[in-house]
Amino acid sequence: MARPKRKDKTRVVLKTGEGQRTNGTYFFRWTDRKGERHSVYAKTLDELRYKEEQIAKDKSDGIKAEARYTTVNDIYELWKDLKRGLKNNTFENYKYMYETFVRHQIGSKTVSSLRKTDIKRFYNYLADERHLKPATIDNIHTVLHQILDMAVDDDYIRNNPSNNVLKELKQSHCFQTEKRRALTKPEQELFLDYLKNSPTSKYWYPVFAVMIGTGLRVGEVTGLRWCDIDLDEGVIDVNHTLVYYEHRSDEGKRGCYFNVNTPKTPTSNRQVPMLDFVKEAFLMEKKNQELLDLHCQVTIDGYSDFIFINRFGQAQHQGTLNKALRRIIRDCNDEQLLKDENTDLLLPHFSCHSLRHTFTTRMCEAGVNVKVIQDTLGHKDISTTLNIYTDVTKELKRSEFEGLDLYFKAE
């Protein structure tokens, strides 16, 4: 005998898995491919059957039914467990970006409900209300895009809703960025002369002279050991970098610590020739430490005997150097204005990384081959070098033509 068909209160026949609750609302229950039971609910039968159609479509497309209940935070936890191939400080930075900016804004949304407009709205919020810099939003996008790519790969969603969103927003007014400015030759000379002759700032001359004369990244400079330089041959061996970052491990280790990492990219393992004033800077640092009876007192991941140390014998880090730069710029400009209140030569605001850009600019101005520049700086991609090279040659062309214009006028 055939089993009687189930009906709702209005006598409409219900399909397999459908049912009606005592309050008149409807539900649909099904089993996924893992054997787990799931349910959806709706106020009307029409609404319920629309949801059933979406579930059937997801099944046919290979989309996991549980995606309707899986949040962005859930996928982030999966990504965090499986992600490999990143340096510790980069991974910790990605986790910090997600926890700080994503988790409590769009992290609770289910991945299946996340739309491109949600990502756009989120990035606009970061720029307009949180006033984050484009580089910070770029970092947030990097980790969020990877998480959503994993959701696509694992059949939680069909397409990554963050695709091309940042590219579109970079074209809007809030994503305009200023290119990092190198010191001009007069500014560079003013900076180094002030350091050499200032009783309060001459301690900083060696480290900043090495930065200007080598183009090393700040972590590469602070990580240099005496065994990494050959003063007789005039060569610097760049084989590691010193990083200082917030640790957020699952084991509960927290706080900021130094670590020694491999250089940023494989091409960053390199040898850099010493200019004469760079060699003098190293010798000056050595002499200063001998006079002060100062010795390196720290070992980091087995590395010790660091060249640039503070008065306690500890390793230097970027934050301290950038703070020192701000004081030096202020004091140097005050001195310049005391000499001549109408002077046009003042130091601009700049950071340690600007000194790397300054060295690159000097090489371009000197006509050094672009491949030699790439090798010296340790750039993985030649386009990074070419972008700087193009900017500098534009300025050189402009200044040369200004001289040519004066030459024609003189005739």
C-alpha atoms as a printed R data frame, in Angstrom:
    type eleno elety resid chain resno      x      y       z
1   ATOM     1    CA   MET     A     1  0.000  0.000   0.000
2   ATOM     2    CA   ALA     A     2  1.395  3.437  -1.001
3   ATOM     3    CA   ARG     A     3  2.487  5.721   1.794
4   ATOM     4    CA   PRO     A     4  0.168  8.771   2.085
5   ATOM     5    CA   LYS     A     5  1.767 12.034   0.920
6   ATOM     6    CA   ARG     A     6  2.577 14.633   3.538
7   ATOM     7    CA   LYS     A     7  0.735 17.942   3.265
8   ATOM     8    CA   ASP     A     8  0.891 21.321   4.936
9   ATOM     9    CA   LYS     A     9 -1.998 23.052   6.701
10  ATOM    10    CA   THR     A    10 -3.359 24.338   3.382
11  ATOM    11    CA   ARG     A    11 -3.355 20.774   1.979
12  ATOM    12    CA   VAL     A    12 -0.418 21.439  -0.387
13  ATOM    13    CA   VAL     A    13  1.653 18.291  -0.944
14  ATOM    14    CA   LEU     A    14  5.157 18.528   0.542
15  ATOM    15    CA   LYS     A    15  8.236 17.128  -1.152
16  ATOM    16    CA   THR     A    16 10.770 14.770   0.405
17  ATOM    17    CA   GLY     A    17 12.676 16.574   3.151
18  ATOM    18    CA   GLU     A    18 10.086 19.343   3.485
19  ATOM    19    CA   GLY     A    19  7.998 19.912   6.570
20  ATOM    20    CA   GLN     A    20  5.874 22.456   8.386
21  ATOM    21    CA   ARG     A    21  6.345 23.511  11.994
22  ATOM    22    CA   THR     A    22  3.505 24.158  14.461
23  ATOM    23    CA   ASN     A    23  3.925 27.930  14.060
24  ATOM    24    CA   GLY     A    24  3.252 27.624  10.313
25  ATOM    25    CA   THR     A    25  6.840 28.121   9.078
26  ATOM    26    CA   TYR     A    26  8.533 25.607   6.791
27  ATOM    27    CA   PHE     A    27 11.775 23.660   6.886
28  ATOM    28    CA   PHE     A    28 13.830 21.527   4.514
29  ATOM    29    CA   ARG     A    29 16.311 18.899   5.725
30  ATOM    30    CA   TRP     A    30 18.953 17.088   3.709
31  ATOM    31    CA   THR     A    31 22.165 15.100   4.096
32  ATOM    32    CA   ASP     A    32 25.422 16.287   2.525
33  ATOM    33    CA   ARG     A    33 28.058 14.072   0.924
34  ATOM    34    CA   LYS     A    34 29.790 13.646   4.272
35  ATOM    35    CA   GLY     A    35 26.606 12.255   5.811
36  ATOM    36    CA   GLU     A    36 25.978 15.388   7.897
37  ATOM    37    CA   ARG     A    37 22.416 16.661   8.310
38  ATOM    38    CA   HIS     A    38 21.482 20.267   7.475
39  ATOM    39    CA   SER     A    39 18.299 22.342   7.627
40  ATOM    40    CA   VAL     A    40 16.976 25.584   6.163
41  ATOM    41    CA   TYR     A    41 13.866 27.480   7.229
42  ATOM    42    CA   ALA     A    42 11.409 29.848   5.557
43  ATOM    43    CA   LYS     A    43  8.177 31.664   6.350
44  ATOM    44    CA   THR     A    44  6.439 30.497   3.178
45  ATOM    45    CA   LEU     A    45  6.588 27.396   1.014
46  ATOM    46    CA   ASP     A    46  7.567 29.453  -2.038
47  ATOM    47    CA   GLU     A    47 10.512 30.933  -0.145
48  ATOM    48    CA   LEU     A    48 11.534 27.463   1.059
49  ATOM    49    CA   ARG     A    49 11.470 26.013  -2.433
50  ATOM    50    CA   TYR     A    50 13.571 28.884  -3.762
51  ATOM    51    CA   LYS     A    51 16.174 27.973  -1.134
52  ATOM    52    CA   GLU     A    52 15.919 24.315  -2.178
53  ATOM    53    CA   GLU     A    53 16.628 25.303  -5.783
54  ATOM    54    CA   GLN     A    54 19.750 27.185  -4.668
55  ATOM    55    CA   ILE     A    55 20.899 24.153  -2.664
56  ATOM    56    CA   ALA     A    56 20.316 21.879  -5.673
57  ATOM    57    CA   LYS     A    57 22.255 24.307  -7.911
58  ATOM    58    CA   ASP     A    58 25.145 24.372  -5.451
59  ATOM    59    CA   LYS     A    59 25.196 20.570  -5.412
60  ATOM    60    CA   SER     A    60 25.259 20.362  -9.200
61  ATOM    61    CA   ASP     A    61 28.083 22.938  -9.346
62  ATOM    62    CA   GLY     A    62 30.038 21.075  -6.701
63  ATOM    63    CA   ILE     A    63 29.539 23.821  -4.109
64  ATOM    64    CA   LYS     A    64 29.456 22.522  -0.568
65  ATOM    65    CA   ALA     A    65 26.041 22.782   1.037
66  ATOM    66    CA   GLU     A    66 27.672 23.740   4.333
67  ATOM    67    CA   ALA     A    67 29.005 26.887   2.661
68  ATOM    68    CA   ARG     A    68 25.740 28.569   3.607
69  ATOM    69    CA   TYR     A    69 26.810 28.285   7.236
70  ATOM    70    CA   THR     A    70 30.579 28.724   6.850
71  ATOM    71    CA   THR     A    71 31.824 32.213   7.678
72  ATOM    72    CA   VAL     A    72 34.838 34.105   6.408
73  ATOM    73    CA   ASN     A    73 36.327 33.655   9.886
74  ATOM    74    CA   ASP     A    74 35.951 29.870   9.531
75  ATOM    75    CA   ILE     A    75 37.892 29.894   6.252
76  ATOM    76    CA   TYR     A    76 40.506 32.182   7.826
77  ATOM    77    CA   GLU     A    77 41.120 29.618  10.574
78  ATOM    78    CA   LEU     A    78 41.595 26.954   7.882
79  ATOM    79    CA   TRP     A    79 43.946 29.227   5.912
80  ATOM    80    CA   LYS     A    80 45.933 29.981   9.069
81  ATOM    81    CA   ASP     A    81 46.431 26.270   9.785
82  ATOM    82    CA   LEU     A    82 47.445 25.363   6.243
83  ATOM    83    CA   LYS     A    83 49.434 28.399   5.044
84  ATOM    84    CA   ARG     A    84 53.096 27.653   4.386
85  ATOM    85    CA   GLY     A    85 56.034 29.327   2.663
86  ATOM    86    CA   LEU     A    86 55.867 32.720   4.426
87  ATOM    87    CA   LYS     A    87 58.521 34.252   6.635
88  ATOM    88    CA   ASN     A    88 57.435 34.444  10.278
89  ATOM    89    CA   ASN     A    89 57.210 38.225  10.389
90  ATOM    90    CA   THR     A    90 55.159 38.329   7.164
91  ATOM    91    CA   PHE     A    91 52.773 35.646   8.448
92  ATOM    92    CA   GLU     A    92 52.376 37.407  11.801
93  ATOM    93    CA   ASN     A    93 51.696 40.677   9.984
94  ATOM    94    CA   TYR     A    94 48.990 39.026   7.852
95  ATOM    95    CA   LYS     A    95 47.344 37.586  10.957
96  ATOM    96    CA   TYR     A    96 47.510 40.973  12.675
97  ATOM    97    CA   MET     A    97 45.854 42.650   9.673
98  ATOM    98    CA   TYR     A    98 43.032 40.112   9.625
99  ATOM    99    CA   GLU     A    99 42.378 40.111  13.372
100 ATOM   100    CA   THR     A   100 42.464 43.905  13.597
101 ATOM   101    CA   PHE     A   101 40.504 44.938  10.525
102 ATOM   102    CA   VAL     A   102 38.596 41.983   9.028
103 ATOM   103    CA   ARG     A   103 37.361 39.691  11.807
104 ATOM   104    CA   HIS     A   104 34.842 42.069  13.375
105 ATOM   105    CA   GLN     A   105 33.765 43.806  10.162
106 ATOM   106    CA   ILE     A   106 33.003 41.149   7.547
107 ATOM   107    CA   GLY     A   107 34.474 38.044   9.180
108 ATOM   108    CA   SER     A   108 31.126 36.897  10.560
109 ATOM   109    CA   LYS     A   109 29.513 36.939   7.107
110 ATOM   110    CA   THR     A   110 28.997 33.584   5.447
111 ATOM   111    CA   VAL     A   111 31.278 33.130   2.449
112 ATOM   112    CA   SER     A   112 28.313 32.229   0.240
113 ATOM   113    CA   SER     A   113 26.608 35.569   0.971
114 ATOM   114    CA   LEU     A   114 29.712 37.720   0.433
115 ATOM   115    CA   ARG     A   115 29.448 39.885  -2.682
116 ATOM   116    CA   LYS     A   116 31.834 42.137  -4.573
117 ATOM   117    CA   THR     A   117 29.893 45.170  -3.312
118 ATOM   118    CA   ASP     A   118 30.525 44.022   0.281
119 ATOM   119    CA   ILE     A   119 34.284 43.992  -0.363
120 ATOM   120    CA   LYS     A   120 34.136 47.428  -2.031
121 ATOM   121    CA   ARG     A   121 32.134 48.834   0.868
122 ATOM   122    CA   PHE     A   122 34.611 47.332   3.334
123 ATOM   123    CA   TYR     A   123 37.663 48.819   1.578
124 ATOM   124    CA   ASN     A   124 35.950 52.228   1.336
125 ATOM   125    CA   TYR     A   125 35.248 52.041   5.068
126 ATOM   126    CA   LEU     A   126 38.926 51.336   5.751
127 ATOM   127    CA   ALA     A   127 39.991 54.322   3.654
128 ATOM   128    CA   ASP     A   128 37.268 56.858   4.522
129 ATOM   129    CA   GLU     A   129 36.502 56.070   8.160
130 ATOM   130    CA   ARG     A   130 39.569 54.272   9.487
131 ATOM   131    CA   HIS     A   131 41.845 56.528   7.374
132 ATOM   132    CA   LEU     A   132 44.204 53.683   6.537
133 ATOM   133    CA   LYS     A   133 46.999 54.241   4.058
134 ATOM   134    CA   PRO     A   134 46.764 52.503   0.662
135 ATOM   135    CA   ALA     A   135 49.712 50.257   1.545
136 ATOM   136    CA   THR     A   136 47.886 49.003   4.653
137 ATOM   137    CA   ILE     A   137 44.694 48.295   2.693
138 ATOM   138    CA   ASP     A   138 46.852 46.496   0.143
139 ATOM   139    CA   ASN     A   139 48.152 44.204   2.911
140 ATOM   140    CA   ILE     A   140 44.629 43.520   4.146
141 ATOM   141    CA   HIS     A   141 43.536 42.718   0.602
142 ATOM   142    CA   THR     A   142 46.460 40.314   0.182
143 ATOM   143    CA   VAL     A   143 45.393 38.120   3.087
144 ATOM   144    CA   LEU     A   144 41.641 38.400   2.398
145 ATOM   145    CA   HIS     A   145 42.118 37.489  -1.267
146 ATOM   146    CA   GLN     A   146 44.142 34.407  -0.303
147 ATOM   147    CA   ILE     A   147 41.434 33.306   2.145
148 ATOM   148    CA   LEU     A   148 38.683 33.686  -0.432
149 ATOM   149    CA   ASP     A   149 40.813 31.880  -3.031
150 ATOM   150    CA   MET     A   150 40.959 28.962  -0.613
151 ATOM   151    CA   ALA     A   151 37.156 29.107  -0.317
152 ATOM   152    CA   VAL     A   152 36.940 28.816  -4.122
153 ATOM   153    CA   ASP     A   153 39.429 25.941  -4.235
154 ATOM   154    CA   ASP     A   154 37.499 24.049  -1.538
155 ATOM   155    CA   ASP     A   155 34.139 24.524  -3.310
156 ATOM   156    CA   TYR     A   156 32.584 26.888  -0.797
157 ATOM   157    CA   ILE     A   157 32.005 29.596  -3.441
158 ATOM   158    CA   ARG     A   158 32.143 29.761  -7.233
159 ATOM   159    CA   ASN     A   159 34.193 32.944  -7.670
160 ATOM   160    CA   ASN     A   160 36.420 35.110  -5.502
161 ATOM   161    CA   PRO     A   161 34.400 38.299  -4.789
162 ATOM   162    CA   SER     A   162 37.584 40.289  -4.064
163 ATOM   163    CA   ASN     A   163 38.959 39.844  -7.599
164 ATOM   164    CA   ASN     A   164 39.948 43.227  -9.127
165 ATOM   165    CA   VAL     A   165 38.263 45.189  -6.315
166 ATOM   166    CA   LEU     A   166 41.472 46.804  -5.062
167 ATOM   167    CA   LYS     A   167 42.570 47.614  -8.614
168 ATOM   168    CA   GLU     A   168 39.319 49.487  -9.198
169 ATOM   169    CA   LEU     A   169 39.503 51.350  -5.913
170 ATOM   170    CA   LYS     A   170 43.139 52.386  -6.449
171 ATOM   171    CA   GLN     A   171 41.856 54.527  -9.285
172 ATOM   172    CA   SER     A   172 39.618 56.517  -6.918
173 ATOM   173    CA   HIS     A   173 40.742 59.605  -5.023
174 ATOM   174    CA   CYS     A   174 41.309 57.877  -1.710
175 ATOM   175    CA   PHE     A   175 43.866 55.464  -3.136
176 ATOM   176    CA   GLN     A   176 46.250 57.966  -4.680
177 ATOM   177    CA   THR     A   177 49.794 57.441  -3.397
178 ATOM   178    CA   GLU     A   178 52.860 59.630  -3.455
179 ATOM   179    CA   LYS     A   179 56.069 58.136  -4.744
180 ATOM   180    CA   ARG     A   180 58.885 57.899  -2.218
181 ATOM   181    CA   ARG     A   181 61.229 60.835  -2.712
182 ATOM   182    CA   ALA     A   182 65.004 60.453  -2.729
183 ATOM   183    CA   LEU     A   183 67.293 63.105  -1.281
184 ATOM   184    CA   THR     A   184 68.825 65.430  -3.847
185 ATOM   185    CA   LYS     A   185 72.618 65.725  -3.990
186 ATOM   186    CA   PRO     A   186 72.646 68.995  -1.967
187 ATOM   187    CA   GLU     A   187 70.243 67.486   0.598
188 ATOM   188    CA   GLN     A   188 72.391 64.355   0.874
189 ATOM   189    CA   GLU     A   189 75.537 66.436   1.387
190 ATOM   190    CA   LEU     A   190 73.792 68.615   3.987
191 ATOM   191    CA   PHE     A   191 72.573 65.515   5.851
192 ATOM   192    CA   LEU     A   192 75.969 63.773   5.957
193 ATOM   193    CA   ASP     A   193 77.903 66.973   6.758
194 ATOM   194    CA   TYR     A   194 75.565 67.738   9.638
195 ATOM   195    CA   LEU     A   195 75.989 64.220  11.057
196 ATOM   196    CA   LYS     A   196 79.778 64.413  10.812
197 ATOM   197    CA   ASN     A   197 80.022 67.796  12.549
198 ATOM   198    CA   SER     A   198 77.201 67.668  15.087
199 ATOM   199    CA   PRO     A   199 78.361 66.821  18.633
200 ATOM   200    CA   THR     A   200 74.939 65.302  19.445
201 ATOM   201    CA   SER     A   201 74.326 63.409  16.179
202 ATOM   202    CA   LYS     A   202 77.754 62.216  14.993
203 ATOM   203    CA   TYR     A   203 77.079 58.861  16.718
204 ATOM   204    CA   TRP     A   204 74.553 58.182  13.934
205 ATOM   205    CA   TYR     A   205 76.845 59.021  11.008
206 ATOM   206    CA   PRO     A   206 78.243 55.498  10.336
207 ATOM   207    CA   VAL     A   207 74.914 53.659  10.092
208 ATOM   208    CA   PHE     A   208 73.227 56.297   7.910
209 ATOM   209    CA   ALA     A   209 76.324 56.713   5.719
210 ATOM   210    CA   VAL     A   210 76.308 52.944   5.100
211 ATOM   211    CA   MET     A   211 72.626 53.100   4.143
212 ATOM   212    CA   ILE     A   212 73.188 55.944   1.681
213 ATOM   213    CA   GLY     A   213 76.322 54.342   0.237
214 ATOM   214    CA   THR     A   214 75.046 50.771  -0.195
215 ATOM   215    CA   GLY     A   215 71.264 50.862  -0.712
216 ATOM   216    CA   LEU     A   216 70.869 48.023   1.789
217 ATOM   217    CA   ARG     A   217 67.438 47.543   3.348
218 ATOM   218    CA   VAL     A   218 67.290 48.655   6.967
219 ATOM   219    CA   GLY     A   219 67.038 45.050   8.241
220 ATOM   220    CA   GLU     A   220 70.070 44.110   6.153
221 ATOM   221    CA   VAL     A   221 72.095 46.973   7.630
222 ATOM   222    CA   THR     A   222 71.107 46.377  11.270
223 ATOM   223    CA   GLY     A   223 71.765 42.649  10.776
224 ATOM   224    CA   LEU     A   224 75.339 43.136   9.509
225 ATOM   225    CA   ARG     A   225 78.065 41.444  11.549
226 ATOM   226    CA   TRP     A   226 81.766 42.231  11.446
227 ATOM   227    CA   CYS     A   227 82.340 38.864   9.741
228 ATOM   228    CA   ASP     A   228 79.982 39.933   6.908
229 ATOM   229    CA   ILE     A   229 82.283 42.714   5.726
230 ATOM   230    CA   ASP     A   230 85.747 42.489   4.190
231 ATOM   231    CA   LEU     A   231 87.462 45.837   4.725
232 ATOM   232    CA   ASP     A   232 90.566 44.750   2.790
233 ATOM   233    CA   GLU     A   233 88.653 43.688  -0.323
234 ATOM   234    CA   GLY     A   234 85.941 46.322   0.176
235 ATOM   235    CA   VAL     A   235 82.990 43.934  -0.060
236 ATOM   236    CA   ILE     A   236 79.800 43.492   1.990
237 ATOM   237    CA   ASP     A   237 78.246 40.016   2.054
238 ATOM   238    CA   VAL     A   238 74.449 40.308   2.428
239 ATOM   239    CA   ASN     A   239 73.177 36.901   3.548
240 ATOM   240    CA   HIS     A   240 70.496 37.564   6.186
241 ATOM   241    CA   THR     A   241 68.201 40.250   7.573
242 ATOM   242    CA   LEU     A   242 67.245 41.289  11.102
243 ATOM   243    CA   VAL     A   243 63.508 41.656  11.761
244 ATOM   244    CA   TYR     A   244 61.617 42.943  14.801
245 ATOM   245    CA   TYR     A   245 57.935 42.131  15.034
246 ATOM   246    CA   GLU     A   246 54.966 41.181  17.188
247 ATOM   247    CA   HIS     A   247 54.744 37.418  17.763
248 ATOM   248    CA   ARG     A   248 51.236 35.969  17.939
249 ATOM   249    CA   SER     A   249 51.793 32.235  18.055
250 ATOM   250    CA   ASP     A   250 49.248 29.667  19.183
251 ATOM   251    CA   GLU     A   251 51.616 28.653  21.979
252 ATOM   252    CA   GLY     A   252 50.965 31.978  23.668
253 ATOM   253    CA   LYS     A   253 54.288 33.683  22.917
254 ATOM   254    CA   ARG     A   254 53.508 37.363  22.650
255 ATOM   255    CA   GLY     A   255 55.397 40.636  22.472
256 ATOM   256    CA   CYS     A   256 57.976 42.066  20.075
257 ATOM   257    CA   TYR     A   257 61.156 40.091  19.445
258 ATOM   258    CA   PHE     A   258 64.121 40.146  17.097
259 ATOM   259    CA   ASN     A   259 64.614 37.287  14.663
260 ATOM   260    CA   VAL     A   260 67.168 36.634  11.939
261 ATOM   261    CA   ASN     A   261 65.602 35.719   8.606
262 ATOM   262    CA   THR     A   262 66.898 34.870   5.178
263 ATOM   263    CA   PRO     A   263 66.946 37.938   2.885
264 ATOM   264    CA   LYS     A   264 63.674 39.154   1.383
265 ATOM   265    CA   THR     A   265 64.126 37.197  -1.874
266 ATOM   266    CA   PRO     A   266 66.749 34.720  -3.190
267 ATOM   267    CA   THR     A   267 68.254 37.532  -5.299
268 ATOM   268    CA   SER     A   268 68.773 39.527  -2.088
269 ATOM   269    CA   ASN     A   269 71.674 37.187  -1.253
270 ATOM   270    CA   ARG     A   270 74.410 39.298  -2.812
271 ATOM   271    CA   GLN     A   271 77.744 41.030  -2.448
272 ATOM   272    CA   VAL     A   272 77.870 44.814  -2.493
273 ATOM   273    CA   PRO     A   273 81.146 46.695  -3.171
274 ATOM   274    CA   MET     A   274 82.091 49.393  -0.636
275 ATOM   275    CA   LEU     A   275 82.481 52.994  -1.700
276 ATOM   276    CA   ASP     A   276 85.355 54.805   0.017
277 ATOM   277    CA   PHE     A   277 83.128 56.765   2.392
278 ATOM   278    CA   VAL     A   278 81.276 53.542   3.331
279 ATOM   279    CA   LYS     A   279 84.565 51.875   4.287
280 ATOM   280    CA   GLU     A   280 85.437 54.989   6.319
281 ATOM   281    CA   ALA     A   281 82.053 54.749   8.066
282 ATOM   282    CA   PHE     A   282 82.700 51.150   9.134
283 ATOM   283    CA   LEU     A   283 86.179 52.100  10.434
284 ATOM   284    CA   MET     A   284 84.675 55.071  12.278
285 ATOM   285    CA   GLU     A   285 82.091 52.810  13.942
286 ATOM   286    CA   LYS     A   286 84.832 50.373  14.960
287 ATOM   287    CA   LYS     A   287 86.931 53.175  16.459
288 ATOM   288    CA   ASN     A   288 83.952 54.684  18.318
289 ATOM   289    CA   GLN     A   289 83.104 51.339  19.917
290 ATOM   290    CA   GLU     A   290 86.714 50.782  20.965
291 ATOM   291    CA   LEU     A   291 86.852 54.245  22.604
292 ATOM   292    CA   LEU     A   292 83.601 53.579  24.472
293 ATOM   293    CA   ASP     A   293 84.579 49.969  25.268
294 ATOM   294    CA   LEU     A   294 81.287 48.955  23.674
295 ATOM   295    CA   HIS     A   295 80.682 45.348  22.637
296 ATOM   296    CA   CYS     A   296 77.743 43.403  21.211
297 ATOM   297    CA   GLN     A   297 75.910 41.765  24.130
298 ATOM   298    CA   VAL     A   298 73.160 39.960  22.233
299 ATOM   299    CA   THR     A   299 72.783 36.694  20.333
300 ATOM   300    CA   ILE     A   300 69.769 36.328  18.030
301 ATOM   301    CA   ASP     A   301 69.017 32.942  16.475
302 ATOM   302    CA   GLY     A   302 72.703 32.067  16.807
303 ATOM   303    CA   TYR     A   303 73.894 35.356  15.258
304 ATOM   304    CA   SER     A   304 76.023 37.784  17.270
305 ATOM   305    CA   ASP     A   305 78.814 40.366  16.850
306 ATOM   306    CA   PHE     A   306 76.455 42.832  15.138
307 ATOM   307    CA   ILE     A   307 78.150 45.970  13.810
308 ATOM   308    CA   PHE     A   308 75.479 48.544  14.661
309 ATOM   309    CA   ILE     A   309 74.470 48.334  18.302
310 ATOM   310    CA   ASN     A   310 72.997 50.724  20.853
311 ATOM   311    CA   ARG     A   311 74.719 51.932  24.031
312 ATOM   312    CA   PHE     A   312 73.630 48.791  25.847
313 ATOM   313    CA   GLY     A   313 75.232 46.510  23.253
314 ATOM   314    CA   GLN     A   314 71.840 45.460  21.870
315 ATOM   315    CA   ALA     A   315 70.870 45.313  18.184
316 ATOM   316    CA   GLN     A   316 69.416 48.414  16.549
317 ATOM   317    CA   HIS     A   317 66.011 48.327  14.900
318 ATOM   318    CA   GLN     A   318 64.110 50.420  12.398
319 ATOM   319    CA   GLY     A   319 61.886 52.250  14.884
320 ATOM   320    CA   THR     A   320 64.854 53.658  16.777
321 ATOM   321    CA   LEU     A   321 66.603 54.714  13.566
322 ATOM   322    CA   ASN     A   322 63.529 56.475  12.179
323 ATOM   323    CA   LYS     A   323 63.023 58.337  15.487
324 ATOM   324    CA   ALA     A   324 66.654 59.427  15.335
325 ATOM   325    CA   LEU     A   325 66.131 60.664  11.779
326 ATOM   326    CA   ARG     A   326 63.207 62.849  12.840
327 ATOM   327    CA   ARG     A   327 65.334 64.507  15.530
328 ATOM   328    CA   ILE     A   328 68.273 64.945  13.129
329 ATOM   329    CA   ILE     A   329 66.075 66.531  10.442
330 ATOM   330    CA   ARG     A   330 64.580 68.945  12.998
331 ATOM   331    CA   ASP     A   331 67.926 69.970  14.497
332 ATOM   332    CA   CYS     A   332 69.662 70.265  11.118
333 ATOM   333    CA   ASN     A   333 66.927 72.500   9.713
334 ATOM   334    CA   ASP     A   334 66.957 74.668  12.860
335 ATOM   335    CA   GLU     A   335 70.689 75.152  12.401
336 ATOM   336    CA   GLN     A   336 70.256 75.998   8.716
337 ATOM   337    CA   LEU     A   337 67.584 78.609   9.476
338 ATOM   338    CA   LEU     A   338 69.750 80.197  12.167
339 ATOM   339    CA   LYS     A   339 72.486 80.658   9.569
340 ATOM   340    CA   ASP     A   340 70.092 82.014   6.928
341 ATOM   341    CA   GLU     A   341 66.360 82.339   7.524
342 ATOM   342    CA   ASN     A   342 65.787 82.585   3.760
343 ATOM   343    CA   THR     A   343 67.691 79.428   2.864
344 ATOM   344    CA   ASP     A   344 66.235 77.157   0.217
345 ATOM   345    CA   LEU     A   345 68.237 74.153   1.389
346 ATOM   346    CA   LEU     A   346 66.414 72.232   4.141
347 ATOM   347    CA   LEU     A   347 66.045 68.520   4.759
348 ATOM   348    CA   PRO     A   348 62.645 67.062   3.826
349 ATOM   349    CA   HIS     A   349 60.909 64.501   6.022
350 ATOM   350    CA   PHE     A   350 62.237 61.061   5.074
351 ATOM   351    CA   SER     A   351 62.698 57.565   6.499
352 ATOM   352    CA   CYS     A   352 65.399 54.899   6.440
353 ATOM   353    CA   HIS     A   353 63.965 53.390   3.264
354 ATOM   354    CA   SER     A   354 64.310 56.781   1.546
355 ATOM   355    CA   LEU     A   355 68.077 56.365   1.894
356 ATOM   356    CA   ARG     A   356 67.898 53.155  -0.160
357 ATOM   357    CA   HIS     A   357 65.980 55.116  -2.790
358 ATOM   358    CA   THR     A   358 68.600 57.879  -2.581
359 ATOM   359    CA   PHE     A   359 71.417 55.418  -3.321
360 ATOM   360    CA   THR     A   360 69.463 54.059  -6.298
361 ATOM   361    CA   THR     A   361 68.966 57.596  -7.617
362 ATOM   362    CA   ARG     A   362 72.687 58.362  -7.356
363 ATOM   363    CA   MET     A   363 73.499 55.195  -9.338
364 ATOM   364    CA   CYS     A   364 70.996 56.162 -12.048
365 ATOM   365    CA   GLU     A   365 72.389 59.685 -12.209
366 ATOM   366    CA   ALA     A   366 75.901 58.251 -12.585
367 ATOM   367    CA   GLY     A   367 74.755 56.153 -15.557
368 ATOM   368    CA   VAL     A   368 75.274 52.769 -13.897
369 ATOM   369    CA   ASN     A   369 73.929 49.875 -15.977
370 ATOM   370    CA   VAL     A   370 70.383 48.969 -14.931
371 ATOM   371    CA   LYS     A   371 71.257 45.270 -14.474
372 ATOM   372    CA   VAL     A   372 74.096 46.241 -12.129
373 ATOM   373    CA   ILE     A   373 71.619 48.406 -10.180
374 ATOM   374    CA   GLN     A   374 69.196 45.487  -9.947
375 ATOM   375    CA   ASP     A   375 71.916 43.131  -8.718
376 ATOM   376    CA   THR     A   376 73.263 45.634  -6.180
377 ATOM   377    CA   LEU     A   377 69.829 46.333  -4.708
378 ATOM   378    CA   GLY     A   378 68.749 42.683  -4.732
379 ATOM   379    CA   HIS     A   379 65.572 43.388  -6.704
380 ATOM   380    CA   LYS     A   380 63.847 40.166  -7.740
381 ATOM   381    CA   ASP     A   381 61.875 41.858 -10.531
382 ATOM   382    CA   ILE     A   382 63.670 44.109 -13.037
383 ATOM   383    CA   SER     A   383 60.458 46.193 -13.329
384 ATOM   384    CA   THR     A   384 61.014 47.463  -9.767
385 ATOM   385    CA   THR     A   385 64.440 48.758 -10.801
386 ATOM   386    CA   LEU     A   386 63.171 50.132 -14.102
387 ATOM   387    CA   ASN     A   387 60.396 52.128 -12.395
388 ATOM   388    CA   ILE     A   388 62.981 53.967 -10.279
389 ATOM   389    CA   TYR     A   389 65.353 54.263 -13.263
390 ATOM   390    CA   THR     A   390 62.609 55.778 -15.430
391 ATOM   391    CA   ASP     A   391 61.633 58.331 -12.782
392 ATOM   392    CA   VAL     A   392 65.242 59.460 -12.315
393 ATOM   393    CA   THR     A   393 65.993 59.705 -16.040
394 ATOM   394    CA   LYS     A   394 62.870 61.855 -16.495
395 ATOM   395    CA   GLU     A   395 64.217 64.331 -13.939
396 ATOM   396    CA   LEU     A   396 67.678 64.238 -15.529
397 ATOM   397    CA   LYS     A   397 66.216 64.902 -18.977
398 ATOM   398    CA   ARG     A   398 64.245 67.863 -17.628
399 ATOM   399    CA   SER     A   399 67.281 69.413 -15.927
400 ATOM   400    CA   GLU     A   400 69.484 68.835 -18.989
401 ATOM   401    CA   PHE     A   401 66.963 70.533 -21.266
402 ATOM   402    CA   GLU     A   402 66.721 73.477 -18.879
403 ATOM   403    CA   GLY     A   403 70.479 73.910 -19.331
404 ATOM   404    CA   LEU     A   404 70.070 73.552 -23.092
405 ATOM   405    CA   ASP     A   405 67.363 76.246 -23.068
406 ATOM   406    CA   LEU     A   406 69.686 78.646 -21.269
407 ATOM   407    CA   TYR     A   407 72.426 77.840 -23.805
408 ATOM   408    CA   PHE     A   408 70.163 78.783 -26.737
409 ATOM   409    CA   LYS     A   409 69.023 81.969 -25.017
410 ATOM   410    CA   ALA     A   410 72.632 82.991 -24.398
411 ATOM   411    CA   GLU     A   411 73.270 82.918 -28.149
